[in-house]
């Protein structure tokens, strides 16, 4: 499980240090691709393979699925973190997410998201009240 919020910096080559607590689970490989809301999605290779299998088995006649697949897979970057726990964010992925030297990395149960810090701040500010109101609807009796 991935959880927590971290603020690593990207180096001059666009490499990002994965948070230490994420490295063990991702040491065998990972995939970074476009995420929702202009963030980047980072999944273990094994989890991305499961996701890919579901995509492959879905109806390819659905135009929404084809469009989603093009956006998702076109910029997907398969990687193995280096010995220091760094991964490279391609220029295209950095541009998509609006990343410079600063980043916010958040763990979301089965995946990791990478955000531009100001975008993350705006998103959390916009979602705070909705989050407070949703818990009862999402998890009845919680």
N, C-alpha and C positions, 0 to 999 in steps of 0.2 A: 504494500500500500504506500502511495506517495501522499505526503501532506506537508504543510508548512509553506512559508513565504521566505524567499531569499533574494538578495540583491547583488549578484555577481556582476563584474564588469567584463565587457568584451575586450580582447586585446586588439592590437593593430591589424591582425590578420583575420579578425572576425570570429575568433575562437572564444568559447564560453566555458568556464569551469562549472561542471555539474556540482550541485551541492553534494558534500561528502556522503550524506545518508542515502543518496540516490545511486551512487556509483556501483555498488555491488550488484544491484538488480539489473543494471544496464551494461555491465561489462562485456556481455556476449554480443551486444549489438543493439542498435536502436534505429528508429526512423523519425526524422523531423520533417514536418510538412505544414501547410497552411492549417490554421485552426479557425475557429469562429471568432467574430468580433475583432479581426485584425491581430490575433495572437498567433503564436506558433504552437503546434501540438508535437509533443515528443512522447513516443511510445516505445516500449521494449520491442525488439524484433519479433519475439514470440507473440506478443499481443497484436502487433500490426499484422502478422500473418493470419491470425484469427479474424481480424477485421477484414482483411483482403479476401479471405475465403467467403465471408458473408456477402461481401460486395459482388464477388464472382458468381455467387449462386442467386443473386437477385435478378429481377427481370431487366434485361438490357434494352427492352423496348420502351422503358419509361424514360422520357426525355429528362426529367429531373435527376434521375440516377446517373445518366450519362454526363450531364453537366456537372454534377457533384463530383463524379469520378475524375473528370478532366481537371477540375480545380484542385482536388486533393492529391492526385498522383503526379501531376505535371511538375511540381516543385519538390516532390518527396526526395529526401536525401538520406540514404542508408549509411550508417557510420558505426564505428567501434571507437569508444572513447580512448584517447591516448593514455599513457602511463600516469599522467598527471590529472586525468579525469576531464580532459577538455574535449569538446566537440566543435566542429566548424559549422558556422551558420553561413550558408551561401549568400552572395550578394542579393540574389532575388528574394530569398526568405527575409533577410534583414530589411530590404526595401518594403516588402509586403507588410511587415510588422512595424515599420517606422523606427527600427532600432539604430541607435548610435553606439556609444560606449557603455551606456547604462542599460540594465535590464532588470526585470522582476521575474523570478522563477517561482511558480506555485505548483504544489503537488495537489492533484485532484483524483484521489483514490487510485485509478488504474492508469493514469497518464500524468504528464507534466505539461504545463503551459508556460510559454515565455512571452512576456509583455513588455512594451515600451512603458517606462514608469509613469508618465503623465496619463497615458491611455488607461493604465491599470487604476490609477487614482480616480479618474473620471468614472470608470466602470463601477468601482466599488461604491462611490458616492451615489451614483444613479440607482444601484441595486440594494442599498442598505435597507430602505423601508420595505421594498418588495420581499427581501429575505426575511425580515421580521414578521411579515404577514403570511408568508407561505408555509412556514414549518407545520402548522396545523393541517393544511390542505395536503401537503406532500407526504407527511407521516402522521396519519390520524392517531390521536391518543398520545402523541409524543410530547 
